[in-house]
């Protein structure tokens, strides 16, 4: 529900929240165009982590004040992530990172698999949403990879429909590609999975900084993301439907509770970072309230924030794509038709002639422009596009604290590199 007063996107206020954006490199203010590998964090996050150490640094469930504060903080962070996912708090699990969480969940699901049971994965995904499921081949599971349409780096939906059969037990899919930015039609694919009696697992790590997640609308069974990709600390968070979190048996120590969500959180968590997760969600909610003064409640504020950040990011993205398409020797991977930009996020990978992407990234880095090169663990996609043996691609990842001036700096530096 939209509020009563929508305001212009205040990029100056946004950038003021991120102290690291003031970093200088060789006399230039750093341009952090490396968001897909991990975003910068607002001061609210660092303050929350410091405050944890000063006021609540204890283990859980103790009969003393700092432990009680720690328990309250974790409960508050779980409620924040529940608002972020649009679920209930006991469906939120904290963990080390997305990869570790996925391996643990895959292992638990693997207890129930029989030889010949099938799992569908995709060529588009980060390997953290492929390798954990391939590990179940040891139990006789059959992995069925879905191909892409190379011309726009989208999933081959006909191939997907062929791969989902009565033998399919789980479909593992990324919400958005961390290499080429493609946003997959998750709700549609979830219906296909459920119609076949299969579970749906979504890797939303790359999507989380760019769009609002609604697990109720998606109807997925599991969804995982990493707060360090949406302006928080280095941890992972899992949403799981309550019935499935109770159904599957996790590997854990005997004294660990059987209640939710504790049964899935093995060992002592990195509690100071959980405090930072809550602060990251609250930063986004605060941004939403500044963008729309009429919002009520954190979930509605998050919706307002993503409305505003999406518009800002795509304005920058359109500028970037238009200029790169006019640059000689540039090959862009993924959707380039502006009429289809709702099918992708503001992450762009490309090659410039025969230049090794590492060489370009180094040139840009010396000028204070931070980009990534390589395959970004999307190894299957890099091989499918036949760029793996050539050093992969150069990736530019725009998020809402980036500016038009930074995009212009990048384009000017690329022209300088190409003219050498």
LOKE-926393 format. One record per residue (C-alpha): residue number from 0; residue in one letter; x, y, z. Coordinates in nm, 3 decimals. Layout:
BEGIN
+-----+-----+---------+---------+---------+
|   n | res |       x |       y |       z |
+-----+-----+---------+---------+---------+
| NUM |   a |       X |       Y |       Z |
...
+-----+-----+---------+---------+---------+
end
This chain:
BEGIN
+-----+-----+---------+---------+---------+
|   n | res |       x |       y |       z |
+-----+-----+---------+---------+---------+
|   0 |   x |   0.000 |   0.000 |   0.000 |
|   1 |   x |   0.150 |   0.331 |  -0.103 |
|   2 |   x |   0.176 |   0.617 |   0.144 |
|   3 |   x |   0.048 |   0.969 |   0.110 |
|   4 |   x |   0.364 |   1.148 |   0.003 |
|   5 |   x |   0.632 |   1.005 |  -0.225 |
|   6 |   x |   0.955 |   1.205 |  -0.220 |
|   7 |   x |   1.248 |   1.223 |  -0.466 |
|   8 |   x |   1.525 |   0.972 |  -0.406 |
|   9 |   x |   1.774 |   1.143 |  -0.174 |
|  10 |   x |   2.106 |   1.006 |  -0.298 |
|  11 |   x |   2.299 |   1.255 |  -0.082 |
|  12 |   x |   2.135 |   1.120 |   0.235 |
|  13 |   x |   2.194 |   0.763 |   0.122 |
|  14 |   x |   2.564 |   0.814 |   0.060 |
|  15 |   x |   2.604 |   0.991 |   0.392 |
|  16 |   x |   2.495 |   0.668 |   0.564 |
|  17 |   x |   2.790 |   0.475 |   0.416 |
|  18 |   x |   3.121 |   0.600 |   0.562 |
|  19 |   x |   3.331 |   0.374 |   0.337 |
|  20 |   x |   3.212 |   0.558 |   0.027 |
|  21 |   x |   3.455 |   0.835 |   0.123 |
|  22 |   x |   3.756 |   0.609 |   0.060 |
|  23 |   x |   4.027 |   0.765 |  -0.158 |
|  24 |   x |   4.238 |   0.571 |  -0.409 |
|  25 |   x |   4.522 |   0.749 |  -0.587 |
|  26 |   x |   4.352 |   1.082 |  -0.525 |
|  27 |   x |   4.013 |   0.963 |  -0.652 |
|  28 |   x |   3.703 |   0.890 |  -0.445 |
|  29 |   x |   3.638 |   0.518 |  -0.473 |
|  30 |   x |   3.347 |   0.412 |  -0.693 |
|  31 |   x |   3.213 |   0.087 |  -0.548 |
|  32 |   x |   3.069 |  -0.085 |  -0.855 |
|  33 |   x |   3.131 |  -0.426 |  -0.699 |
|  34 |   x |   2.797 |  -0.474 |  -0.523 |
|  35 |   x |   2.731 |  -0.833 |  -0.636 |
|  36 |   x |   3.037 |  -0.952 |  -0.443 |
|  37 |   x |   2.919 |  -0.774 |  -0.128 |
|  38 |   x |   2.782 |  -0.428 |  -0.066 |
|  39 |   x |   2.917 |  -0.161 |   0.166 |
|  40 |   x |   2.741 |  -0.122 |   0.501 |
|  41 |   x |   2.569 |   0.183 |   0.653 |
|  42 |   x |   2.687 |   0.322 |   0.984 |
|  43 |   x |   2.375 |   0.181 |   1.150 |
|  44 |   x |   2.519 |  -0.168 |   1.096 |
|  45 |   x |   2.862 |  -0.093 |   1.240 |
|  46 |   x |   2.699 |   0.087 |   1.534 |
|  47 |   x |   2.479 |  -0.216 |   1.606 |
|  48 |   x |   2.776 |  -0.453 |   1.601 |
|  49 |   x |   2.974 |  -0.229 |   1.834 |
|  50 |   x |   2.674 |  -0.189 |   2.063 |
|  51 |   x |   2.640 |  -0.567 |   2.087 |
|  52 |   x |   2.996 |  -0.598 |   2.217 |
|  53 |   x |   2.943 |  -0.315 |   2.464 |
|  54 |   x |   2.602 |  -0.416 |   2.602 |
|  55 |   x |   2.504 |  -0.773 |   2.511 |
|  56 |   x |   2.818 |  -0.980 |   2.460 |
|  57 |   x |   2.716 |  -1.316 |   2.608 |
|  58 |   x |   2.586 |  -1.653 |   2.499 |
|  59 |   x |   2.214 |  -1.723 |   2.487 |
|  60 |   x |   1.970 |  -1.833 |   2.756 |
|  61 |   x |   2.175 |  -1.725 |   3.057 |
|  62 |   x |   2.028 |  -1.608 |   3.387 |
|  63 |   x |   2.192 |  -1.265 |   3.374 |
|  64 |   x |   2.148 |  -0.930 |   3.206 |
|  65 |   x |   2.383 |  -0.942 |   2.906 |
|  66 |   x |   2.255 |  -1.286 |   2.807 |
|  67 |   x |   1.895 |  -1.165 |   2.830 |
|  68 |   x |   1.988 |  -0.868 |   2.613 |
|  69 |   x |   2.146 |  -1.105 |   2.363 |
|  70 |   x |   1.828 |  -1.317 |   2.352 |
|  71 |   x |   1.620 |  -1.005 |   2.293 |
|  72 |   x |   1.853 |  -0.890 |   2.018 |
|  73 |   x |   1.833 |  -1.225 |   1.835 |
|  74 |   x |   1.454 |  -1.226 |   1.863 |
|  75 |   x |   1.445 |  -0.872 |   1.728 |
|  76 |   x |   1.672 |  -0.964 |   1.437 |
|  77 |   x |   1.459 |  -1.267 |   1.356 |
|  78 |   x |   1.150 |  -1.046 |   1.350 |
|  79 |   x |   1.329 |  -0.803 |   1.118 |
|  80 |   x |   1.416 |  -1.080 |   0.874 |
|  81 |   x |   1.061 |  -1.213 |   0.899 |
|  82 |   x |   0.942 |  -0.873 |   0.777 |
|  83 |   x |   1.209 |  -0.884 |   0.507 |
|  84 |   x |   1.088 |  -1.225 |   0.382 |
|  85 |   x |   0.719 |  -1.173 |   0.470 |
|  86 |   x |   0.702 |  -1.480 |   0.692 |
|  87 |   x |   0.681 |  -1.558 |   1.065 |
|  88 |   x |   0.992 |  -1.536 |   1.285 |
|  89 |   x |   1.032 |  -1.909 |   1.357 |
|  90 |   x |   1.065 |  -1.967 |   0.981 |
|  91 |   x |   1.389 |  -1.762 |   0.981 |
|  92 |   x |   1.720 |  -1.944 |   1.032 |
|  93 |   x |   2.058 |  -1.773 |   1.075 |
|  94 |   x |   2.376 |  -1.938 |   0.951 |
|  95 |   x |   2.735 |  -1.885 |   0.849 |
|  96 |   x |   2.664 |  -1.805 |   0.484 |
|  97 |   x |   2.442 |  -1.913 |   0.195 |
|  98 |   x |   2.678 |  -2.189 |   0.083 |
|  99 |   x |   2.706 |  -2.348 |   0.426 |
| 100 |   x |   2.331 |  -2.324 |   0.488 |
| 101 |   x |   2.257 |  -2.487 |   0.152 |
| 102 |   x |   2.498 |  -2.775 |   0.211 |
| 103 |   x |   2.341 |  -2.836 |   0.554 |
| 104 |   x |   1.987 |  -2.827 |   0.415 |
| 105 |   x |   2.080 |  -3.049 |   0.120 |
| 106 |   x |   2.231 |  -3.303 |   0.356 |
| 107 |   x |   1.913 |  -3.307 |   0.565 |
| 108 |   x |   1.688 |  -3.342 |   0.260 |
| 109 |   x |   1.921 |  -3.616 |   0.134 |
| 110 |   x |   1.818 |  -3.837 |   0.427 |
| 111 |   x |   1.484 |  -3.893 |   0.254 |
| 112 |   x |   1.607 |  -3.939 |  -0.103 |
| 113 |   x |   1.614 |  -4.275 |  -0.277 |
| 114 |   x |   1.835 |  -4.381 |  -0.568 |
| 115 |   x |   1.688 |  -4.244 |  -0.889 |
| 116 |   x |   1.519 |  -3.943 |  -0.726 |
| 117 |   x |   1.586 |  -3.634 |  -0.932 |
| 118 |   x |   1.692 |  -3.278 |  -0.850 |
| 119 |   x |   1.669 |  -3.001 |  -1.109 |
| 120 |   x |   1.941 |  -2.733 |  -1.114 |
| 121 |   x |   2.028 |  -2.472 |  -1.376 |
| 122 |   x |   2.322 |  -2.360 |  -1.586 |
| 123 |   x |   2.245 |  -2.002 |  -1.480 |
| 124 |   x |   2.320 |  -2.050 |  -1.111 |
| 125 |   x |   2.604 |  -1.974 |  -0.873 |
| 126 |   x |   2.775 |  -2.303 |  -0.787 |
| 127 |   x |   2.655 |  -2.272 |  -0.426 |
| 128 |   x |   2.313 |  -2.369 |  -0.562 |
| 129 |   x |   2.453 |  -2.656 |  -0.767 |
| 130 |   x |   2.735 |  -2.826 |  -0.575 |
| 131 |   x |   2.531 |  -2.897 |  -0.256 |
| 132 |   x |   2.273 |  -3.081 |  -0.464 |
| 133 |   x |   2.531 |  -3.258 |  -0.678 |
| 134 |   x |   2.681 |  -3.389 |  -0.354 |
| 135 |   x |   2.365 |  -3.599 |  -0.319 |
| 136 |   x |   2.468 |  -3.800 |  -0.625 |
| 137 |   x |   2.660 |  -4.005 |  -0.366 |
| 138 |   x |   2.319 |  -4.124 |  -0.243 |
| 139 |   x |   2.202 |  -4.209 |  -0.592 |
| 140 |   x |   2.022 |  -3.883 |  -0.668 |
| 141 |   x |   2.011 |  -3.782 |  -1.035 |
| 142 |   x |   2.092 |  -3.418 |  -1.113 |
| 143 |   x |   1.911 |  -3.270 |  -1.412 |
| 144 |   x |   2.062 |  -2.937 |  -1.530 |
| 145 |   x |   1.844 |  -2.688 |  -1.721 |
| 146 |   x |   2.004 |  -2.504 |  -2.013 |
| 147 |   x |   1.982 |  -2.136 |  -2.107 |
| 148 |   x |   1.895 |  -1.939 |  -2.420 |
| 149 |   x |   2.237 |  -1.803 |  -2.504 |
| 150 |   x |   2.119 |  -1.494 |  -2.692 |
| 151 |   x |   1.975 |  -1.331 |  -2.377 |
| 152 |   x |   2.105 |  -1.557 |  -2.098 |
| 153 |   x |   1.757 |  -1.651 |  -1.977 |
| 154 |   x |   1.642 |  -1.996 |  -1.872 |
| 155 |   x |   1.523 |  -2.228 |  -2.145 |
| 156 |   x |   1.173 |  -2.270 |  -2.006 |
| 157 |   x |   1.087 |  -2.554 |  -2.244 |
| 158 |   x |   1.393 |  -2.743 |  -2.126 |
| 159 |   x |   1.292 |  -2.672 |  -1.766 |
| 160 |   x |   0.945 |  -2.815 |  -1.823 |
| 161 |   x |   1.099 |  -3.128 |  -1.976 |
| 162 |   x |   1.334 |  -3.173 |  -1.682 |
| 163 |   x |   1.061 |  -3.151 |  -1.416 |
| 164 |   x |   0.899 |  -3.495 |  -1.403 |
| 165 |   x |   0.725 |  -3.726 |  -1.158 |
| 166 |   x |   1.074 |  -3.827 |  -1.038 |
| 167 |   x |   1.167 |  -3.469 |  -0.943 |
| 168 |   x |   1.198 |  -3.418 |  -0.568 |
| 169 |   x |   1.341 |  -3.065 |  -0.565 |
| 170 |   x |   1.400 |  -2.775 |  -0.803 |
| 171 |   x |   1.693 |  -2.548 |  -0.707 |
| 172 |   x |   1.689 |  -2.212 |  -0.877 |
| 173 |   x |   1.841 |  -1.866 |  -0.843 |
| 174 |   x |   1.611 |  -1.566 |  -0.811 |
| 175 |   x |   1.857 |  -1.357 |  -1.014 |
| 176 |   x |   2.183 |  -1.444 |  -1.185 |
| 177 |   x |   2.490 |  -1.303 |  -1.010 |
| 178 |   x |   2.674 |  -1.297 |  -1.342 |
| 179 |   x |   2.430 |  -1.167 |  -1.603 |
| 180 |   x |   2.149 |  -1.020 |  -1.391 |
| 181 |   x |   1.863 |  -1.232 |  -1.530 |
| 182 |   x |   1.561 |  -1.244 |  -1.296 |
| 183 |   x |   1.386 |  -1.579 |  -1.312 |
| 184 |   x |   1.004 |  -1.620 |  -1.299 |
| 185 |   x |   1.013 |  -1.787 |  -0.958 |
| 186 |   x |   0.640 |  -1.797 |  -0.888 |
| 187 |   x |   0.572 |  -1.960 |  -1.225 |
| 188 |   x |   0.845 |  -2.219 |  -1.179 |
| 189 |   x |   0.733 |  -2.292 |  -0.823 |
| 190 |   x |   0.390 |  -2.386 |  -0.960 |
| 191 |   x |   0.555 |  -2.626 |  -1.204 |
| 192 |   x |   0.761 |  -2.782 |  -0.924 |
| 193 |   x |   0.466 |  -2.818 |  -0.689 |
| 194 |   x |   0.247 |  -2.964 |  -0.964 |
| 195 |   x |   0.506 |  -3.242 |  -0.996 |
| 196 |   x |   0.513 |  -3.291 |  -0.619 |
| 197 |   x |   0.861 |  -3.136 |  -0.586 |
| 198 |   x |   1.001 |  -2.886 |  -0.339 |
| 199 |   x |   1.126 |  -2.543 |  -0.451 |
| 200 |   x |   1.455 |  -2.400 |  -0.323 |
| 201 |   x |   1.543 |  -2.042 |  -0.419 |
| 202 |   x |   1.884 |  -1.875 |  -0.398 |
| 203 |   x |   1.786 |  -1.509 |  -0.354 |
| 204 |   x |   2.135 |  -1.384 |  -0.265 |
| 205 |   x |   2.177 |  -1.173 |  -0.575 |
| 206 |   x |   1.819 |  -1.053 |  -0.593 |
| 207 |   x |   1.796 |  -0.929 |  -0.233 |
| 208 |   x |   1.962 |  -0.586 |  -0.278 |
| 209 |   x |   1.752 |  -0.511 |  -0.586 |
| 210 |   x |   1.396 |  -0.618 |  -0.516 |
| 211 |   x |   1.144 |  -0.696 |  -0.245 |
| 212 |   x |   1.120 |  -1.064 |  -0.151 |
| 213 |   x |   0.778 |  -1.207 |  -0.071 |
| 214 |   x |   0.791 |  -1.577 |   0.013 |
| 215 |   x |   0.413 |  -1.593 |   0.048 |
| 216 |   x |   0.365 |  -1.465 |  -0.304 |
| 217 |   x |   0.639 |  -1.691 |  -0.442 |
| 218 |   x |   0.510 |  -1.991 |  -0.244 |
| 219 |   x |   0.861 |  -2.140 |  -0.244 |
| 220 |   x |   0.951 |  -2.397 |   0.020 |
| 221 |   x |   1.296 |  -2.262 |   0.102 |
| 222 |   x |   1.473 |  -1.936 |   0.019 |
| 223 |   x |   1.820 |  -1.829 |   0.122 |
| 224 |   x |   2.000 |  -1.496 |   0.104 |
| 225 |   x |   2.314 |  -1.329 |   0.240 |
| 226 |   x |   2.281 |  -1.001 |   0.435 |
| 227 |   x |   2.624 |  -0.884 |   0.318 |
| 228 |   x |   2.469 |  -0.851 |  -0.028 |
| 229 |   x |   2.196 |  -0.620 |   0.105 |
| 230 |   x |   2.408 |  -0.381 |   0.313 |
| 231 |   x |   2.462 |  -0.606 |   0.616 |
| 232 |   x |   2.736 |  -0.826 |   0.763 |
| 233 |   x |   2.880 |  -1.153 |   0.634 |
| 234 |   x |   2.623 |  -1.415 |   0.729 |
| 235 |   x |   2.346 |  -1.615 |   0.567 |
| 236 |   x |   1.974 |  -1.637 |   0.636 |
| 237 |   x |   1.728 |  -1.908 |   0.540 |
| 238 |   x |   1.351 |  -1.898 |   0.509 |
| 239 |   x |   1.181 |  -2.234 |   0.529 |
| 240 |   x |   0.815 |  -2.322 |   0.541 |
| 241 |   x |   0.742 |  -2.428 |   0.895 |
| 242 |   x |   0.614 |  -2.770 |   0.792 |
| 243 |   x |   0.939 |  -2.849 |   0.610 |
| 244 |   x |   1.168 |  -2.716 |   0.884 |
| 245 |   x |   0.987 |  -2.956 |   1.119 |
| 246 |   x |   0.973 |  -3.243 |   0.871 |
| 247 |   x |   1.337 |  -3.271 |   0.773 |
| 248 |   x |   1.589 |  -3.381 |   1.032 |
| 249 |   x |   1.899 |  -3.160 |   1.052 |
| 250 |   x |   2.239 |  -3.284 |   1.162 |
| 251 |   x |   2.301 |  -3.135 |   1.507 |
| 252 |   x |   2.439 |  -3.201 |   1.853 |
| 253 |   x |   2.215 |  -3.385 |   2.101 |
| 254 |   x |   2.165 |  -3.096 |   2.349 |
| 255 |   x |   2.044 |  -2.862 |   2.075 |
| 256 |   x |   1.668 |  -2.796 |   2.097 |
| 257 |   x |   1.421 |  -2.964 |   1.865 |
| 258 |   x |   1.212 |  -2.647 |   1.849 |
| 259 |   x |   1.213 |  -2.402 |   1.559 |
| 260 |   x |   1.427 |  -2.245 |   1.443 |
| 261 |   x |   1.696 |  -2.358 |   1.693 |
| 262 |   x |   1.716 |  -2.712 |   1.554 |
| 263 |   x |   1.866 |  -2.569 |   1.234 |
| 264 |   x |   2.115 |  -2.332 |   1.396 |
| 265 |   x |   2.411 |  -2.550 |   1.485 |
| 266 |   x |   2.650 |  -2.428 |   1.751 |
| 267 |   x |   2.701 |  -2.074 |   1.873 |
| 268 |   x |   2.601 |  -1.819 |   1.611 |
| 269 |   x |   2.806 |  -1.511 |   1.523 |
| 270 |   x |   2.576 |  -1.307 |   1.740 |
| 271 |   x |   2.736 |  -0.968 |   1.688 |
| 272 |   x |   2.668 |  -1.005 |   1.315 |
| 273 |   x |   2.307 |  -1.100 |   1.379 |
| 274 |   x |   2.277 |  -0.759 |   1.545 |
| 275 |   x |   2.411 |  -0.614 |   1.221 |
| 276 |   x |   2.150 |  -0.800 |   1.015 |
| 277 |   x |   1.868 |  -0.635 |   1.208 |
| 278 |   x |   2.032 |  -0.296 |   1.155 |
| 279 |   x |   2.062 |  -0.355 |   0.780 |
| 280 |   x |   1.690 |  -0.430 |   0.753 |
| 281 |   x |   1.609 |  -0.125 |   0.963 |
| 282 |   x |   1.832 |   0.093 |   0.744 |
| 283 |   x |   1.629 |  -0.011 |   0.440 |
| 284 |   x |   1.306 |   0.056 |   0.629 |
| 285 |   x |   1.432 |   0.400 |   0.730 |
| 286 |   x |   1.513 |   0.472 |   0.365 |
| 287 |   x |   1.162 |   0.364 |   0.272 |
| 288 |   x |   1.007 |   0.605 |   0.523 |
| 289 |   x |   1.217 |   0.887 |   0.381 |
| 290 |   x |   1.096 |   0.799 |   0.031 |
| 291 |   x |   0.730 |   0.766 |   0.129 |
| 292 |   x |   0.619 |   0.950 |   0.443 |
| 293 |   x |   0.287 |   0.767 |   0.462 |
| 294 |   x |   0.410 |   0.411 |   0.509 |
| 295 |   x |   0.311 |   0.223 |   0.822 |
| 296 |   x |   0.504 |  -0.072 |   0.953 |
| 297 |   x |   0.843 |  -0.210 |   0.859 |
| 298 |   x |   0.724 |  -0.434 |   0.577 |
| 299 |   x |   0.550 |  -0.145 |   0.404 |
| 300 |   x |   0.858 |   0.072 |   0.455 |
| 301 |   x |   1.073 |  -0.196 |   0.292 |
| 302 |   x |   0.837 |  -0.201 |  -0.004 |
| 303 |   x |   0.869 |   0.177 |  -0.039 |
| 304 |   x |   1.249 |   0.154 |  -0.019 |
| 305 |   x |   1.269 |  -0.103 |  -0.296 |
| 306 |   x |   1.033 |   0.096 |  -0.518 |
| 307 |   x |   1.267 |   0.393 |  -0.491 |
| 308 |   x |   1.598 |   0.207 |  -0.516 |
| 309 |   x |   1.479 |   0.007 |  -0.817 |
| 310 |   x |   1.396 |   0.325 |  -1.009 |
| 311 |   x |   1.732 |   0.478 |  -0.920 |
| 312 |   x |   1.933 |   0.170 |  -1.011 |
| 313 |   x |   1.759 |   0.122 |  -1.344 |
| 314 |   x |   1.813 |   0.485 |  -1.442 |
| 315 |   x |   2.186 |   0.429 |  -1.395 |
| 316 |   x |   2.168 |   0.092 |  -1.568 |
| 317 |   x |   1.999 |   0.230 |  -1.880 |
| 318 |   x |   2.271 |   0.494 |  -1.903 |
| 319 |   x |   2.542 |   0.229 |  -1.872 |
| 320 |   x |   2.396 |  -0.011 |  -2.128 |
| 321 |   x |   2.331 |   0.258 |  -2.389 |
| 322 |   x |   2.689 |   0.383 |  -2.373 |
| 323 |   x |   2.845 |   0.036 |  -2.373 |
| 324 |   x |   2.641 |  -0.070 |  -2.675 |
| 325 |   x |   2.799 |   0.217 |  -2.867 |
| 326 |   x |   3.150 |   0.117 |  -2.759 |
| 327 |   x |   3.343 |  -0.076 |  -3.020 |
| 328 |   x |   3.438 |  -0.431 |  -2.925 |
| 329 |   x |   3.198 |  -0.464 |  -2.631 |
| 330 |   x |   2.995 |  -0.783 |  -2.600 |
| 331 |   x |   2.724 |  -0.765 |  -2.332 |
| 332 |   x |   2.586 |  -1.088 |  -2.185 |
| 333 |   x |   2.219 |  -1.097 |  -2.093 |
| 334 |   x |   1.909 |  -0.893 |  -2.171 |
| 335 |   x |   1.984 |  -0.563 |  -2.349 |
| 336 |   x |   1.636 |  -0.470 |  -2.475 |
| 337 |   x |   1.511 |  -0.178 |  -2.258 |
| 338 |   x |   1.156 |  -0.309 |  -2.299 |
| 339 |   x |   1.261 |  -0.618 |  -2.103 |
| 340 |   x |   1.465 |  -0.460 |  -1.825 |
| 341 |   x |   1.206 |  -0.570 |  -1.568 |
| 342 |   x |   1.338 |  -0.920 |  -1.636 |
| 343 |   x |   1.681 |  -0.831 |  -1.507 |
| 344 |   x |   1.857 |  -0.640 |  -1.230 |
| 345 |   x |   2.130 |  -0.378 |  -1.252 |
| 346 |   x |   2.421 |  -0.620 |  -1.282 |
| 347 |   x |   2.605 |  -0.617 |  -1.614 |
| 348 |   x |   2.878 |  -0.847 |  -1.744 |
| 349 |   x |   3.065 |  -0.790 |  -2.067 |
| 350 |   x |   3.387 |  -0.844 |  -2.257 |
| 351 |   x |   3.590 |  -0.579 |  -2.436 |
| 352 |   x |   3.753 |  -0.726 |  -2.744 |
| 353 |   x |   4.009 |  -0.992 |  -2.659 |
| 354 |   x |   4.128 |  -0.817 |  -2.345 |
| 355 |   x |   4.151 |  -1.025 |  -2.031 |
| 356 |   x |   3.893 |  -0.896 |  -1.781 |
| 357 |   x |   4.152 |  -0.899 |  -1.503 |
| 358 |   x |   4.362 |  -0.652 |  -1.702 |
| 359 |   x |   4.064 |  -0.418 |  -1.735 |
| 360 |   x |   3.964 |  -0.452 |  -1.369 |
| 361 |   x |   4.320 |  -0.370 |  -1.264 |
| 362 |   x |   4.327 |  -0.062 |  -1.487 |
| 363 |   x |   3.997 |   0.057 |  -1.341 |
| 364 |   x |   4.100 |  -0.026 |  -0.985 |
| 365 |   x |   4.407 |   0.197 |  -1.012 |
| 366 |   x |   4.165 |   0.480 |  -1.092 |
| 367 |   x |   3.950 |   0.406 |  -0.790 |
| 368 |   x |   3.679 |   0.222 |  -0.985 |
| 369 |   x |   3.603 |  -0.114 |  -0.829 |
| 370 |   x |   3.466 |  -0.391 |  -1.056 |
| 371 |   x |   3.497 |  -0.769 |  -1.059 |
| 372 |   x |   3.639 |  -1.006 |  -1.315 |
| 373 |   x |   3.618 |  -1.382 |  -1.363 |
| 374 |   x |   3.326 |  -1.623 |  -1.328 |
| 375 |   x |   3.197 |  -1.526 |  -0.978 |
| 376 |   x |   3.138 |  -1.896 |  -0.901 |
| 377 |   x |   2.883 |  -1.911 |  -1.184 |
| 378 |   x |   3.119 |  -2.164 |  -1.337 |
| 379 |   x |   2.866 |  -2.358 |  -1.543 |
| 380 |   x |   2.741 |  -2.036 |  -1.704 |
| 381 |   x |   3.095 |  -1.915 |  -1.774 |
| 382 |   x |   3.172 |  -2.244 |  -1.946 |
| 383 |   x |   2.841 |  -2.244 |  -2.135 |
| 384 |   x |   2.914 |  -1.895 |  -2.272 |
| 385 |   x |   3.265 |  -2.010 |  -2.370 |
| 386 |   x |   3.441 |  -1.736 |  -2.177 |
| 387 |   x |   3.589 |  -1.941 |  -1.892 |
| 388 |   x |   3.914 |  -2.013 |  -2.075 |
| 389 |   x |   3.941 |  -1.644 |  -2.169 |
| 390 |   x |   3.934 |  -1.512 |  -1.812 |
| 391 |   x |   3.555 |  -1.484 |  -1.779 |
| 392 |   x |   3.390 |  -1.143 |  -1.796 |
| 393 |   x |   3.408 |  -0.799 |  -1.639 |
| 394 |   x |   3.114 |  -0.737 |  -1.406 |
| 395 |   x |   2.967 |  -0.403 |  -1.302 |
| 396 |   x |   2.714 |  -0.422 |  -1.019 |
| 397 |   x |   2.509 |  -0.112 |  -0.950 |
| 398 |   x |   2.325 |  -0.064 |  -0.621 |
| 399 |   x |   2.131 |   0.228 |  -0.482 |
| 400 |   x |   2.428 |   0.418 |  -0.336 |
| 401 |   x |   2.589 |   0.448 |  -0.679 |
| 402 |   x |   2.561 |   0.769 |  -0.883 |
| 403 |   x |   2.544 |   0.884 |  -1.243 |
| 404 |   x |   2.883 |   1.045 |  -1.193 |
| 405 |   x |   3.034 |   0.707 |  -1.105 |
| 406 |   x |   2.884 |   0.551 |  -1.416 |
| 407 |   x |   3.032 |   0.832 |  -1.624 |
| 408 |   x |   3.373 |   0.780 |  -1.462 |
| 409 |   x |   3.357 |   0.412 |  -1.548 |
| 410 |   x |   3.264 |   0.479 |  -1.910 |
| 411 |   x |   3.540 |   0.737 |  -1.949 |
| 412 |   x |   3.797 |   0.498 |  -1.802 |
| 413 |   x |   3.686 |   0.217 |  -2.034 |
| 414 |   x |   3.724 |   0.449 |  -2.332 |
| 415 |   x |   4.070 |   0.541 |  -2.205 |
| 416 |   x |   4.162 |   0.174 |  -2.173 |
| 417 |   x |   4.032 |   0.089 |  -2.521 |
| 418 |   x |   4.227 |   0.380 |  -2.677 |
| 419 |   x |   4.564 |   0.273 |  -2.539 |
+-----+-----+---------+---------+---------+
end
